[in-house]
C-alpha cells in the first residue's frame, strides 16, 4: 500500500516519510483507521481520506496496491459534501485546552471564544467534556489526541504563547468570528455591561472618574474597563488580524 499525508499531518511522521508518498506493508484485510493509527497520526486531525481517488471513511477496508491520500482539516473550504470521515464538521468554535495551555486559553477568551480550562484538568475530563459539549481539544499532548474517544482535536505545534494563538486562529480560520472582550479571561463567563453607579465602591475613584464603560463577570465578579491594558490588547488583536 502507498500512503501520502498532506500539510501538517507530516508533523507526526519521521523525517524520511515527510512530504512524500511511501510504501508500507500491512496484512489485509485492514481498515483505514488501523493503518493511520499505526503510522502515528491522530484521527482527530484527519478530515478527508481518499483511496484510489475515492472518498472513504475510517472503516473502509484496504487491499494490496491501494493508494491512500490523507488530508488534515480544511480551514476555509467546505468539504462536508465529499468527506466520509465523520458525520459532523470537525471545526467548531468551542474549545477545551489541556493543563499546559493556560495562556492560550486566556487569549482565546479575550477574542470571545468559549474556552474551558483548569490548571488541574485531567485527560479523561478533557475527553468527556469535549464529547458532551462538542468542543475541539487543543493540546501539546500527542497521546491524548490518539485516544479512540477523541474526534475533534488539534496538536498545537508552537511553544510560544503568542505564536500558539496565531497558529490556532489561522488553523481554524477564526478571524471573522472574533468577539473581543466579551468573555471573562479568568473564568470564561460572558461579560455583562455594568451600571457605573453600581461599581463605584469596587474601583478606585481615579479609575471611576476616568472611564465611562465598565463590564463585569457575574461569576467571579471581576471588573473590566478600557484602560491601558485594554488598549495594548486591542492593538495586539489588530496585528493578529493583519
TORDOTI-935409 format. One line per 3 residues: their letters; for each residue y, z, x of C-alpha. Coordinates in steps of 0.001 Angstrom, whole numbers. Example, Ala and Ser with C-alpha at 12.3 -4.5 7.8 and 13.67 -1.06 7.14 Angstrom:
2
as) -4500 7800 12300 ~ -1060 7140 13670;
***
This chain:
242
xxx) 0 0 0 ~ 3525 -747 1150 ~ 6386 1659 401;
xxx) 10150 1213 626 ~ 12508 4112 -60 ~ 16202 3409 -550;
xxx) 19520 5099 292 ~ 19481 8900 611 ~ 15754 9185 -106;
xxx) 15362 8262 3553 ~ 16703 11721 4433 ~ 13248 13088 3617;
xxx) 11333 10624 5803 ~ 10514 10814 9525 ~ 12668 8558 11766;
xxx) 10059 5821 12193 ~ 9922 5270 8409 ~ 13617 5361 7558;
xxx) 15329 2287 6072 ~ 12255 74 6284 ~ 9074 -857 4465;
xxx) 5952 834 5805 ~ 2257 788 5059 ~ 421 3945 4024;
xxx) -3225 4048 3007 ~ -4323 6121 7 ~ -7671 6475 -1671;
xxx) -7492 4852 -5103 ~ -7123 5419 -7963 ~ -3983 7447 -7299;
xxx) -735 7897 -9234 ~ 2757 7022 -8027 ~ 3613 10715 -8402;
xxx) 899 11782 -5972 ~ 1890 9258 -3302 ~ 5615 10056 -3449;
xxx) 4944 13798 -3279 ~ 2550 13381 -363 ~ 5248 11465 1530;
xxx) 7615 14432 1153 ~ 10072 13044 -1415 ~ 11195 15456 -4193;
xxx) 10535 13794 -7548 ~ 13790 15232 -8885 ~ 15732 12873 -6591;
xxx) 13937 9755 -7843 ~ 15467 7737 -10682 ~ 13706 4367 -10561;
xxx) 10316 3157 -9315 ~ 9274 -472 -9165 ~ 5727 -1561 -8361;
xxx) 5487 -5276 -7607 ~ 8920 -5686 -9310 ~ 7769 -3893 -12477;
xxx) 9467 -624 -13508 ~ 6882 2161 -13841 ~ 6645 5886 -14460;
xxx) 5284 8657 -12263 ~ 1813 8444 -13821 ~ 1324 4749 -13064;
xxx) -1934 4166 -11170 ~ -1651 2267 -7906 ~ -4111 -129 -6328;
xxx) -4547 -1593 -2868 ~ -1915 -4174 -1961 ~ 799 -2766 -4256;
xxx) 4436 -2846 -3080 ~ 6277 290 -4215 ~ 10092 451 -4197;
xxx) 11621 3872 -4873 ~ 15307 4401 -5693 ~ 17483 7540 -5924;
xxx) 19942 8461 -8681 ~ 22292 5651 -9668 ~ 25720 7282 -9977;
xxx) 27754 4583 -11715 ~ 25092 2263 -13106 ~ 23316 2908 -16393;
xxx) 19623 2199 -15805 ~ 18373 4017 -18905 ~ 17036 757 -20356;
xxx) 14839 -28 -17350 ~ 13764 3268 -15796 ~ 10473 4794 -16912;
xxx) 10599 7834 -14649 ~ 11933 10268 -17278 ~ 12954 10216 -20923;
xxx) 16393 11731 -20398 ~ 19081 10855 -17872 ~ 18859 12640 -14549;
xxx) 22584 13151 -14273 ~ 24211 15995 -16125 ~ 27431 17865 -15518;
xxx) 25864 21303 -15906 ~ 24739 22813 -12619 ~ 22812 25764 -11239;
xxx) 23088 26366 -7487 ~ 20951 28395 -5134 ~ 21987 31614 -3415;
xxx) 23192 29794 -280 ~ 25816 27639 -2023 ~ 28248 30207 -3398;
xxx) 31363 28435 -2101 ~ 30232 25155 -3622 ~ 29718 26912 -6964;
xxx) 33296 28233 -6916 ~ 34725 24820 -6092 ~ 32758 23149 -8888;
xxx) 34031 25780 -11317 ~ 37549 25106 -10052 ~ 37063 21477 -11116;
xxx) 35912 22619 -14554 ~ 32147 22198 -14227 ~ 29806 24724 -15815;
xxx) 28058 26059 -12700 ~ 25657 29001 -12704 ~ 25382 31042 -9511;
xxx) 24463 34551 -8389 ~ 24046 35782 -4834 ~ 20674 37303 -5758;
xxx) 19307 34414 -7831 ~ 15685 33504 -7060 ~ 13918 30147 -7158;
xxx) 11863 30962 -10262 ~ 15006 31899 -12173 ~ 16798 28756 -10990;
xxx) 13937 26574 -12226 ~ 13698 28421 -15552 ~ 17411 28163 -16375;
xxx) 17529 24531 -15237 ~ 14717 23639 -17643 ~ 16068 25680 -20544;
xxx) 19707 24558 -20286 ~ 19135 21079 -18817 ~ 21022 21800 -15609;
xxx) 20919 19993 -12296 ~ 19718 22172 -9437 ~ 21875 21967 -6301;
xxx) 20161 23396 -3249 ~ 19661 23301 510 ~ 16029 24318 -33;
xxx) 13726 21272 50 ~ 10598 23180 -1087 ~ 12464 24231 -4256;
xxx) 13019 20588 -5212 ~ 9373 19761 -4540 ~ 8256 22119 -7305;
xxx) 6494 20259 -10127 ~ 8674 22225 -12557 ~ 11897 20621 -11292;
xxx) 13006 17386 -12960 ~ 16774 17463 -12298 ~ 17812 18382 -8769;
xxx) 19652 17346 -5638 ~ 19361 18360 -1993 ~ 22863 18984 -607;
xxx) 22950 17372 2826 ~ 26207 18753 4218 ~ 26517 22290 5593;
xxx) 30340 22443 5429 ~ 31722 23742 2110 ~ 34442 21130 1574;
xxx) 32126 18294 2512 ~ 29493 19716 165 ~ 31931 19441 -2727;
xxx) 32932 15903 -1788 ~ 29255 14968 -1471 ~ 28348 16297 -4924;
xxx) 31436 14755 -6563 ~ 30591 11349 -5101 ~ 26864 11662 -5716;
xxx) 27243 12317 -9437 ~ 30418 10254 -9932 ~ 32330 13282 -11245;
xxx) 35949 12300 -10594 ~ 36595 11120 -14148 ~ 35186 14390 -15519;
xxx) 37468 16855 -13720 ~ 38958 19550 -15983 ~ 40559 21553 -13223;
xxx) 41395 25253 -13628 ~ 39675 25643 -16989 ~ 36886 27972 -15783;
xxx) 36851 31308 -14047 ~ 35925 30739 -10410 ~ 34348 34185 -10276;
xxx) 32045 34210 -13314 ~ 32101 30644 -14744 ~ 33545 31648 -18144;
xxx) 36042 29233 -19806 ~ 39618 30472 -19369 ~ 41987 31313 -22221;
xxx) 45746 30904 -22167 ~ 47354 34344 -22112 ~ 50372 35570 -24020;
xxx) 52797 36667 -21321 ~ 53707 39807 -23247 ~ 50073 40905 -23243;
xxx) 49640 40737 -19473 ~ 52906 42368 -18362 ~ 51136 45536 -17239;
xxx) 48404 43629 -15384 ~ 50559 41832 -12800 ~ 53432 42734 -10507;
xxx) 56869 42429 -12065 ~ 57857 39795 -9497 ~ 54908 37598 -10496;
xxx) 55651 38105 -14176 ~ 59271 37066 -13653 ~ 58498 34013 -11502;
xxx) 55710 32420 -13521 ~ 55570 31422 -17164 ~ 51987 30291 -17719;
xxx) 49011 32610 -17319 ~ 45302 32269 -18067 ~ 42697 34993 -18236;
xxx) 38942 35272 -18206 ~ 37660 37065 -21335 ~ 34522 38189 -19490;
xxx) 35725 39591 -16154 ~ 39405 39949 -17186 ~ 40664 38104 -14118;
xxx) 44151 36574 -14383 ~ 45242 33173 -13082 ~ 48721 31712 -12633;
xxx) 50247 28708 -10874 ~ 51165 30378 -7598 ~ 50973 29068 -4031;
xxx) 47175 29281 -4033 ~ 47097 27137 -7176 ~ 49350 24549 -5527;
xxx) 47081 24360 -2470 ~ 44007 23859 -4629 ~ 45838 21243 -6696;
xxx) 46706 19327 -3510 ~ 43090 19559 -2379 ~ 41881 18111 -5684;
xxx) 44323 15198 -5413 ~ 42995 14488 -1924 ~ 39433 14677 -3221;
xx) 40160 12046 -5868 ~ 41743 9594 -3416;
***
